[in-house]
Amino acid sequence: MIETGLAGKVVIVTGGAAGIGRATALRFASEGARVAAWDVDSEAAEALIGEIEKGGGEGHFATVDVAQASQVEAAVAALIDRWGQIDVLVNNAGILRDSQLVKWKDGEVVSTMTDEAFDAVIGVNLKGVFLCARAVAPHMIRAGSGAILNASSVVGLYGNFGQTNYAATKAAVINMTRSWSRELGRFNIRVNAVAPGFIATEILKSMPQKILDGMVQHTPLHRMGTPEEIAEVYLWLASDAASYVSGTVISVDGGLVVGT
Ligand SMILES: NC(=O)c1ccc[n+]([C@@H]2O[C@H](COP(=O)([O-])OP(=O)(O)OC[C@H]3O[C@@H](n4cnc5c(N)ncnc54)[C@H](O)[C@@H]3O)[C@@H](O)[C@H]2O)c1
């Protein structure tokens, strides 16, 4: 059996306060990794770190908006001061601001996707991934190893009604993943993406129940996924068991892609 090799490693999980990020932070900690959870929502921080420590792990929380270069760079510098290395980056933070490109009713435009909605999603889901990878990569290059994992989505592969902004970022993340795997492979840094299907977290609360029910119907496994099921794949991708895996996108969607 191949060991995960994650004990003592330093892992950043962005968006670590809730949902998939929280489950991922806890899963890495359970393997003995030192986990830095970054999030704009600091309310859950104490509970998360408490839970990590209860399980015998080591965790640290920092308030970081991944869309702000200065905050990301300061957080990386603080983490290097604290733990001296960064081995894994899980670029998980993400937001939705759904609306149709043009909502049309009775011969008229009812609404359009606003500039604010477009820019906010690009800022977090795309630029945030870029900023975190750019800040972390030099430390991995110096160390001669690392793993960068990026949150894509099933909608990054197939598009989605009402998600112009979100689907664009999740598709773009796939090509950043491929580009970085080409650029960083020579430094023994692996870069991969995960494309979750519909996972039961807060992020889906803004989506109409009718749409979610339809998705479950189209999913061969006939249910939504859990955050823990995504965390497990991040863990595997970061581990020594995936030592020859780079530049790929793993769908974790209950078969949704083939079901549609
Ligand atoms: N839940 C799903 O069905 C699903 C499907 C496909 C992809 N994803 C992706 O997985 C990732 C996690 O999703 P989730 O469902 O756990 O979402 P969530 O809303 O439950 O959690 C997202 C976390 O990111 C944090 N966050 C938001 N903006 C941030 C910022 N600027 N800087 C730092 N942190 C920020 C939030 O505070 C929150 O804690 C996202 O990238 C999402 O797009 C989720």
The ligand as a Gaussian input file, in Angstrom:
#p B3LYP/6-31G(d) Opt

LIG

0 1
 N      -21.424000      22.610000      -3.969000
 C      -21.416000      22.271000      -5.241000
 O      -22.365000      21.672000      -5.763000
 C      -20.206000      22.555000      -6.107000
 C      -20.176000      22.000000      -7.390000
 C      -19.093000      22.247000      -8.209000
 C      -18.056000      23.046000      -7.763000
 N      -18.112000      23.573000      -6.528000
 C      -17.002000      24.447000      -6.126000
 O      -16.424000      23.977000      -4.924000
 C      -15.938000      25.079000      -4.169000
 C      -16.535000      25.052000      -2.769000
 O      -17.942000      25.105000      -2.873000
 P      -18.922000      24.892000      -1.643000
 O      -20.127000      24.261000      -2.199000
 O      -18.219000      24.254000      -0.519000
 O      -19.268000      26.407000      -1.303000
 P      -19.657000      27.118000       0.092000
 O      -20.398000      28.343000      -0.276000
 O      -20.289000      26.138000       1.018000
 O      -18.227000      27.489000       0.677000
 C      -17.397000      28.386000      -0.004000
 C      -16.466000      29.039000       0.984000
 O      -15.658000      29.976000       0.257000
 C      -15.588000      31.159000       1.014000
 N      -15.286000      32.318000       0.170000
 C      -16.136000      32.996000      -0.645000
 N      -15.493000      34.021000      -1.205000
 C      -14.224000      34.004000      -0.743000
 C      -13.092000      34.825000      -0.964000
 N      -13.151000      35.911000      -1.768000
 N      -11.939000      34.515000      -0.334000
 C      -11.873000      33.451000       0.515000
 N      -12.914000      32.640000       0.754000
 C      -14.074000      32.915000       0.137000
 C      -16.957000      31.284000       1.661000
 O      -16.955000      32.183000       2.764000
 C      -17.231000      29.842000       2.057000
 O      -16.735000      29.542000       3.334000
 C      -16.312000      26.336000      -4.959000
 O      -15.211000      26.731000      -5.763000
 C      -17.444000      25.869000      -5.831000
 O      -17.569000      26.631000      -7.001000
 C      -19.158000      23.352000      -5.674000

